[in-house]
Amino acid sequence: MADTTVKLCGLLLDNPIIPASGTFGFGDEFKNYYDINILGSFVFKGTTKEPRFGNPTPRIAETPSGMLNSVGLQNPGIDAVIERELPRLARTYKKKIIANISGFSVDEFVYCCEKIDKCDIVGAIEVNISCPNVHNGGMAFGVSAANAANVTKAVKAVTTKPVFIKLSPNVTDIVEIAKACEAEGADGISLINTLVGMRINPRTRKPILANTFGGLSGPAVFPIALRMVYQVAHAVNLPVMGMGGVSTAEDVIEMMMAGATAVQIGAANLVNPYVCKEIIEGLSAVMESYKIKALEELKI
């Protein structure tokens, strides 16, 4: 039997399959489909300091081999997540989860990360730096190595658990930003987030999304994600959680061959709620077909 276990910053996962933030809610939404304890872990919905309704609708647009979304970080806020969502999840899920934290200022990142760090069910923190910096003209934290480094340093000063910085692909040099995060103490890197795109309705001659632009995800972005995972994994001495267009066990193997320690499944969950279960069930057979006895063999 192939060994699907992986080690991620001290966490021993039964397998590398992790539903990505924003595609799995807080876990409760999927518990009636299958036993979510088969997952290696999962990343809960991006959480901010205050509750957010998100962007106006429509928020979703289909594209060839993918989708655009402009949800706008809709979430109940950090206090509601800690007081309501996590206790409810703990009744179903018996493993450690990964908290996804978003923010619009360094202070907000610090506030949320310090609070979520104290939650027993949380095994690691993923910090989404694709948000606009309200104190710097709205430029996303993740497009500047200096800003990414500042967030990393500030968050690491108030946390005890592993911190993964989730990087935006909408940059000129992903390696420079990953190295800046590593230099300030990041424990790992998550990539990629969505690529900026848009659709126009020819009948109305207007953008389909109310917010005009959205994040492209799905199979169309897989080659780009794979390239960036490869670049970063070979440039930093940190574990990488790879994501972007992954929808099969073969994709998981390819992503790990590029250098990922664990693999997140995103948009595919919205197409097929059983996709993570199917990937986990098929992973051993795919490994055996490629003569891979243990996933740890694939570590670079």
Beta strands, then each sheet from edge to edge (+ up, - down):
strand 1: 6-8
strand 2: 11-13
strand 3: 17-19
strand 4: 60-63
strand 5: 66-69
strand 6: 97-102
strand 7: 122-128
strand 8: 163-166
strand 9: 188-191
strand 10: 195-197
strand 11: 200-201
strand 12: 206-207
strand 13: 214-217
strand 14: 240-242
strand 15: 262-265
sheet 1: 1+ 2-
sheet 2: 3+ 15+ 14+ 9+ 8+ 7+ 6+
sheet 3: 4+ 5- 13+ 10-
sheet 4: 11+ 12-
end
